[in-house]
């Protein structure tokens, strides 16, 4: 299969990679340092889940996987949950914005993949 990378896909990959980096760095560098509600198990797991699913979605797109739309759909859902959780905890605006941007790009990728299938 020949895989052509669209500008939308490149943008989505970049936003997934950025969200992965921001979530992981925030969890490790900020949340662990601050403690309290920042390291409550559900919140901390969600941040690491978000980092992992963002990397996975980016990898699926980079490989041209037939399942990239499903990976992007899951990524958008996890990013939405992570953005909400980070907003509730507070003081995590970079993470909130990275998650919201990634979710929007992933939803767009799902929509364009469905339209072109």
N, C-alpha and C positions, 0 to 999 in steps of 0.2 A: 504494500500500500504506500502510495506517495502521499506525504502529509504536507499540506501547505499551511503555513502559519499566517493568520490574518493579523491585521493591526489590533483588532479587538482582543484576539487571543494573547498577543504579546502584552497588551495593557493589563489583561487579567492575570497573566503569569507574574508580571511585575508587582501588582497589588497583592497577590497571594504571598510572594516572597517577602515583600515589605511587612505584611501583617505577621507572617511567621517570625521574622526578626524582632519586630516590636513586641509581640506577645511574649516571646521567650525571654528577651532581654528585660522587659518590665517585670515578669514573674520572678526571675532570678535576681536581678539587680535592685529592683524597687520593693516588690512585695515581701521578699524574704527579709530585707533590711527593716522595713516598717513594722511588719508583724501584724498582730490583731486581726481585724476582719480581712486584711489583704492576704492572709494565709489560711483563712478558713478552707477546709478541704474541698467543698463544692466549688468555690471560686477559683482556687488554685488549680484544681483538676481541669476546670473549664478553660482556663488560660493555656494550659499545656496541651489540652485537646485541640484548641483552636490553632495553636502553633503547628501541631502535627497535621491536622487536616488541611491547613493552608499549604504546607509543603507537599502533601500528597496530591492535592488538586493541581498544583504547579507542575509536579512531576508527570501526572497523567497527560496534561496538555503538551508538555515538552516532548513526550514520547509519541504523541498523536494517538493515544489510546481511544478506542471506540467508546470507552466508559467515562470519558472526561466530563461529559455533561452531568452524569450522576455524581461524580466526585465534586463538581462545582455546586450542585444542588445541596449536597451535604455541607460543603464548606460555607455556603451562604447561611444556612440554618445555624451552624455552630458560631459563625462570626456574629450573627444577630444576637445570639444568647450571650456571647462573651462581651459584646459592646454594652448590652444592658447591665450585665453583672458589674463590669468595670465602672459604669456610670453610677450604679448604686453604691459601690464602695467609695468612689470619689477620688479625685486627684490623679486620675489615670486618663487624661484627655488624649494623649498620643495614641494609646491603645484603643480607646473608643473610636477615634477617627480612622485609624488603620483598619479596624474591624468593619466599620460602616462602609468604607470605600471598597474593601475586598468583597463584602456581601453584595454590594451593588454591581460590581464588575462580574462576579460569579453568576448572579441572576441574569445579567445581560448575556453572558456566554450561554447559559441554559436556553434562553429565549432564542438566540440566533442559531443555536445548534438544532433546536426543534423545528425552526422555520426552514432550515436548509436540508433537513433529513428527508 
